[in-house]
Amino acid sequence: MTTPVLQTHETLCPQAEEVISTALIAVVITVVSFTLLSVVTLIFLYLHKNKGSYVTYEPAEGGEPSAVLQMESDSAKGREKEEYFI
């Protein structure tokens, strides 16, 4: 039987370990920054795409008051109340 060959474990000099740890910190900060930027961009795009719209019955500049009353009465006639039972 032969004895196993012992391998020597090489240690890095302190300057190399410092460079590796600095590079690792830089990579982590870059990944976190990219992730945050991506999330903010996606939220902005979602809010921009799904912005709400609403209808107002306010008269335009210089509009006639009778035209506003006409619009309100037309919209009230066209709607029917519907009830939904869940």
C-alpha positions as CSV (number, residue, x, y, z in Angstrom):
1,M,0.0,0.0,0.0
2,T,1.1,3.5,-0.8
3,T,0.5,6.5,1.3
4,P,-1.6,9.3,-0.3
5,V,0.2,12.2,-1.7
6,L,-0.2,15.3,0.4
7,Q,-0.9,18.4,-1.5
8,T,0.4,21.6,-0.2
9,H,-2.2,24.3,0.3
10,E,-1.1,27.6,-1.2
11,T,-2.2,30.7,0.5
12,L,-2.7,34.0,-1.2
13,C,-0.8,37.0,-0.2
14,P,-2.8,39.7,1.7
15,Q,-2.8,42.1,-1.3
16,A,-4.4,39.4,-3.5
17,E,-7.1,38.6,-0.9
18,E,-7.8,42.3,-0.6
19,V,-8.2,42.7,-4.4
20,I,-10.5,39.7,-4.5
21,S,-12.7,41.0,-1.7
22,T,-12.9,44.4,-3.3
23,A,-13.9,42.9,-6.6
24,L,-16.5,40.8,-4.9
25,I,-18.0,43.8,-3.2
26,A,-18.0,45.7,-6.5
27,V,-19.9,42.9,-8.2
28,V,-22.5,42.7,-5.4
29,I,-23.1,46.4,-5.5
30,T,-23.4,46.3,-9.3
31,V,-25.9,43.5,-9.2
32,V,-28.0,45.1,-6.5
33,S,-28.0,48.5,-8.4
34,F,-29.0,46.8,-11.6
35,T,-31.8,44.9,-9.9
36,L,-33.2,48.1,-8.3
37,L,-33.0,50.0,-11.5
38,S,-34.9,47.2,-13.3
39,V,-37.6,47.1,-10.7
40,V,-38.1,50.9,-10.8
41,T,-38.2,50.8,-14.6
42,L,-40.8,48.1,-14.6
43,I,-43.0,49.9,-12.0
44,F,-42.8,53.1,-14.0
45,L,-43.8,51.4,-17.2
46,Y,-46.7,49.6,-15.5
47,L,-48.0,52.8,-14.0
48,H,-47.6,54.7,-17.3
49,K,-49.4,52.0,-19.2
50,N,-52.3,51.6,-16.8
51,K,-53.0,55.1,-15.9
52,G,-56.7,55.7,-15.3
53,S,-59.0,57.8,-17.4
54,Y,-62.2,59.4,-16.4
55,V,-64.9,61.5,-18.0
56,T,-65.8,64.9,-16.8
57,Y,-68.9,66.9,-17.8
58,E,-67.3,70.2,-17.4
59,P,-67.8,72.7,-20.2
60,A,-65.0,73.6,-22.5
61,E,-63.6,77.2,-22.4
62,G,-66.4,79.4,-23.6
63,G,-68.9,76.5,-23.9
64,E,-72.7,77.0,-23.5
65,P,-74.3,75.9,-20.2
66,S,-77.3,74.5,-22.1
67,A,-74.9,72.1,-24.0
68,V,-73.7,70.8,-20.6
69,L,-77.3,70.1,-19.5
70,Q,-78.0,68.4,-22.8
71,M,-75.0,66.1,-22.3
72,E,-76.0,65.2,-18.7
73,S,-79.6,64.4,-19.7
74,D,-78.4,62.3,-22.7
75,S,-76.0,60.3,-20.5
76,A,-78.7,59.7,-17.8
77,K,-81.2,58.4,-20.3
78,G,-78.7,55.9,-21.9
79,R,-77.7,54.2,-18.7
80,E,-79.8,51.5,-17.0
81,K,-79.1,50.3,-13.5
82,E,-77.9,46.8,-13.4
83,E,-77.6,44.7,-10.3
84,Y,-75.1,41.9,-10.0
85,F,-75.5,39.2,-7.3
86,I,-72.4,37.4,-6.3
